[in-house]
Amino acid sequence: MSIRVSITAERSGARHRPRWPYGLRSWRRFRRHRAATAGLLLLLALSGLALAAPALTPEDPEGQDLGRALAPASRLHPLGTDHLGRDLLARLLYGGRLSLLIGFLAVGLGLAVGVPLGAISGFRGGVTDLIIQRFADVLLSFPGFLLALSLVSVLGVGLQNVVIAVGVGAIPSFIRLVRGSVLSIRQQTYVEAAAAIGQRQRTIIFCHVLPNAIAPVIVQATLNLGSAILVAAGLGFLGLGVQPPTPEWGTMLGEGRQYIFRTPALTTYPGLAIFLAVLGFNLFGDGLRDALDPRMGTR
């Protein structure tokens, strides 16, 4: 009899075991994703190196010395110098600051415009939905890099215009993603209850609907960061991005391409930095998607 009671108690305890909070469960799933953890560590390393650039190298990334142009790696210049005698390590570290900043600012622009438009489109429907979706269709009809190239040719070169050109290309993906989430969320009981008690549409959208659609938006933003860095680097490579002598990975690639056979380090290191940054964001985004997906388990 006592054995049966103990077994029943154990089963009951297992059945009523307190569940982990959602955020903690997501973090536990994320930690079990080895590729995502590697991506996060890679991004932290790249960001840390970029932020610590003044402490890691005393060289001026824009300081020129033609007497030491294309010098090989040495104690004073661990990665060598470029065609104008500028320290390659310093330019790589300081360029990382600008490349990562462009990615974050461009995706931030896409979020600031795309998320509200997608929420309004999905919640209101009708003519408003039609107009916003046709706007998204127009943007999606251009390849991302071609759209950025066209905008830069109209706006002109420079950091601000590069951010705008890259950010506009990110807007339609957020519009479509948020609209799809809102279409399913607006049918929930708590949304109908908020409307029944007389809350304004703006309050319902931003206080009840968007907070419950934020998880896929975070994942999409993380994945878009890698794409934004690639597009910005492509513009810099063509000479339409950040202008010399300001260091930026894509611009460094464009400057070093004519010396690729004589001094391959001028293109190897910036290209490797871009590759690692994009890889890190993609791995981190994939792991974040799996961690935030409630179908991955509740433990």
C-alpha positions in Angstrom: 0.0 0.0 0.0 2.8 2.4 0.9 4.6 1.6 -2.4 1.4 2.5 -4.4 1.1 5.8 -2.5 4.7 6.8 -3.1 4.5 5.9 -6.8 1.3 8.0 -7.1 2.9 10.9 -5.3 5.9 10.8 -7.6 3.7 10.8 -10.7 1.7 13.6 -9.3 4.8 15.6 -8.5 6.1 15.0 -12.0 2.8 16.1 -13.4 2.7 19.3 -11.4 6.3 20.1 -11.5 6.7 23.9 -11.9 7.5 25.0 -15.4 10.5 27.2 -16.2 9.7 30.8 -17.2 9.6 31.3 -20.9 12.7 33.4 -21.1 14.7 30.9 -19.1 13.4 28.0 -21.2 14.5 29.8 -24.4 17.9 30.5 -22.9 18.3 26.8 -22.0 17.4 25.8 -25.6 19.7 28.4 -27.0 22.7 27.1 -24.9 22.1 23.6 -26.2 22.4 24.9 -29.8 26.2 24.7 -30.3 26.3 26.5 -33.6 24.3 29.4 -32.2 26.6 29.6 -29.1 29.6 29.7 -31.4 27.9 32.5 -33.5 27.3 34.5 -30.3 30.8 34.1 -29.1 32.1 35.1 -32.5 30.0 38.3 -32.6 31.1 39.1 -29.0 34.7 38.7 -30.0 34.4 40.9 -33.1 32.5 43.6 -31.2 35.0 43.5 -28.4 38.0 43.9 -30.7 36.3 46.8 -32.5 35.4 48.6 -29.3 38.9 48.0 -27.8 40.7 49.3 -31.0 42.3 52.3 -29.2 43.7 50.0 -26.5 44.9 47.3 -29.0 46.8 49.5 -31.4 48.4 52.9 -31.0 48.4 53.5 -34.7 46.2 56.1 -36.4 44.0 54.2 -38.9 44.1 57.3 -41.3 47.8 58.2 -40.8 49.8 57.9 -44.0 53.5 57.2 -44.4 54.4 56.5 -48.0 57.9 55.4 -47.0 56.5 52.2 -45.4 53.8 51.5 -48.1 53.0 47.8 -48.6 55.3 46.8 -45.8 55.1 43.2 -44.7 54.0 42.1 -41.2 56.4 43.1 -38.5 56.4 43.8 -34.7 55.3 47.4 -35.3 52.7 46.4 -37.9 51.4 42.9 -37.1 49.4 42.7 -40.3 51.6 45.0 -42.4 50.6 48.3 -44.1 48.5 49.2 -47.1 49.5 51.1 -50.3 49.5 54.4 -48.4 51.6 53.1 -45.5 48.6 53.0 -43.1 48.6 50.3 -40.4 46.3 47.4 -41.6 45.5 46.1 -38.1 44.4 49.6 -37.0 42.2 50.1 -40.1 40.7 46.6 -39.7 39.7 47.2 -36.1 38.4 50.7 -36.6 36.7 49.6 -39.8 34.9 46.9 -37.8 33.3 49.7 -35.7 31.9 51.4 -38.8 30.8 48.2 -40.6 28.9 46.9 -37.6 27.4 50.3 -36.9 26.1 50.5 -40.5 24.5 47.1 -40.0 22.8 48.0 -36.8 21.6 51.4 -38.0 20.3 50.0 -41.3 18.3 47.2 -39.6 17.1 49.7 -37.0 15.7 51.9 -39.8 14.0 48.8 -41.3 12.5 48.0 -37.9 11.4 51.6 -37.3 9.5 51.8 -40.6 8.6 48.2 -41.4 7.2 47.0 -38.0 4.6 49.8 -37.6 3.5 49.6 -41.2 3.2 45.8 -41.0 1.1 46.1 -37.8 -1.2 48.7 -39.2 -1.6 46.7 -42.4 -2.5 43.5 -40.7 -4.8 45.0 -38.1 -6.8 47.5 -40.2 -7.0 45.6 -43.5 -9.0 47.1 -46.3 -7.5 49.9 -48.5 -4.8 50.6 -45.9 -3.6 47.0 -46.2 -3.7 47.1 -50.0 -1.6 50.3 -50.2 1.0 49.1 -47.7 1.3 45.7 -49.4 1.8 47.2 -52.8 4.5 49.5 -51.4 6.2 46.3 -50.0 5.8 44.6 -53.4 7.5 47.5 -55.2 10.5 47.3 -52.8 10.6 43.5 -53.1 10.7 43.7 -56.9 14.3 44.9 -56.7 17.1 42.7 -55.6 18.5 44.1 -52.3 21.9 45.2 -53.6 20.4 46.7 -56.8 17.9 48.7 -54.7 20.7 50.0 -52.5 22.8 50.8 -55.5 20.0 52.8 -57.1 19.3 54.7 -53.9 22.9 55.6 -53.4 23.2 56.8 -57.0 20.3 59.2 -56.3 21.2 60.2 -52.7 24.9 60.3 -53.2 27.7 58.6 -51.3 28.4 58.9 -47.6 27.7 57.1 -44.3 24.2 58.5 -43.9 23.1 57.7 -47.4 24.5 54.1 -47.2 22.5 53.5 -44.0 19.3 54.8 -45.7 19.9 52.8 -48.9 20.6 49.5 -47.0 17.8 50.2 -44.4 15.1 50.7 -47.1 15.9 47.3 -48.5 15.1 45.7 -45.1 11.7 47.4 -44.7 9.5 45.0 -46.8 10.6 41.8 -45.0 9.5 43.3 -41.7 6.2 44.5 -43.2 5.4 41.0 -44.4 6.5 39.3 -41.3 4.7 41.5 -38.8 1.5 41.6 -41.0 1.3 37.8 -40.9 1.8 37.7 -37.2 -0.8 40.4 -36.6 -3.4 38.7 -38.7 -3.3 35.7 -36.4 -3.0 37.6 -33.2 -5.9 40.0 -33.8 -8.3 37.1 -33.6 -7.3 36.3 -30.0 -9.7 36.8 -27.2 -7.7 39.4 -25.3 -7.5 41.6 -28.4 -11.3 41.4 -28.9 -11.8 42.2 -25.2 -9.6 45.2 -25.5 -11.6 46.4 -28.4 -14.9 45.7 -26.6 -14.0 47.9 -23.6 -13.3 50.8 -26.0 -9.5 51.0 -26.3 -8.2 52.9 -29.3 -6.8 50.9 -32.2 -3.3 52.5 -31.7 -3.3 51.3 -28.1 -4.4 47.8 -29.0 -1.8 47.5 -31.7 1.2 48.8 -29.7 0.2 47.5 -26.3 -1.5 44.1 -27.0 -0.6 43.0 -30.6 3.0 44.0 -31.2 4.4 42.6 -27.9 3.1 39.2 -28.8 4.6 39.4 -32.3 8.1 40.5 -31.3 9.8 37.1 -31.2 9.9 36.5 -35.0 10.8 40.1 -35.5 13.9 39.7 -33.3 15.0 36.7 -35.3 14.5 38.4 -38.6 16.4 41.5 -37.4 19.3 39.3 -36.4 19.4 37.6 -39.8 19.1 40.9 -41.6 22.2 42.2 -39.8 24.4 39.9 -41.8 22.8 40.9 -45.1 23.0 44.6 -44.3 26.8 44.3 -43.6 27.2 42.4 -46.9 25.3 45.0 -48.9 27.2 47.9 -47.3 30.5 46.2 -48.0 29.5 45.7 -51.6 28.8 49.4 -51.9 32.1 50.2 -50.3 33.9 47.8 -52.7 32.4 49.7 -55.7 33.5 53.1 -54.2 29.9 54.1 -53.4 29.9 53.5 -49.7 32.0 55.1 -46.9 34.6 57.2 -48.6 38.4 57.0 -48.0 40.3 57.6 -45.8 37.7 56.5 -43.3 38.3 52.7 -42.7 35.4 50.3 -43.5 35.7 46.7 -44.5 34.1 47.0 -47.9 36.1 50.2 -48.8 39.3 48.4 -47.7 38.5 45.6 -50.1 38.0 48.0 -52.9 41.2 49.8 -52.2 43.3 46.6 -52.0 42.0 44.8 -55.1 44.6 46.3 -57.4 47.3 44.9 -55.1 45.7 41.5 -54.6 48.6 39.6 -56.2 51.4 41.7 -54.8 50.0 42.0 -51.2 47.0 39.7 -50.8 46.7 40.7 -47.1 45.0 43.9 -48.1 41.9 41.9 -49.3 42.3 38.8 -47.3 41.8 40.3 -43.8 38.9 42.6 -44.6 37.2 39.8 -46.6 37.7 37.4 -43.7 36.3 39.9 -41.2 33.1 40.3 -43.4 32.8 36.5 -43.7 33.1 36.0 -39.9 30.6 38.8 -39.1 28.0 37.5 -41.5 28.6 33.9 -40.4 28.2 34.9 -36.7 24.9 36.7 -37.3 23.5 33.8 -39.4 24.4 31.2 -36.7 23.1 33.4 -33.9 19.9 34.1 -35.8 19.3 30.4 -36.5 19.8 29.5 -32.9 17.6 32.3 -31.7 14.8 31.2 -34.0 15.0 27.7 -32.6 15.1 29.0 -29.0 12.1 31.3 -29.3 10.0 28.7 -31.1 7.6 27.3 -28.5 7.3 24.1 -30.5 10.9 23.2 -29.6 9.7 22.0 -26.2 8.6 23.4 -22.9 11.4 22.1 -20.6 
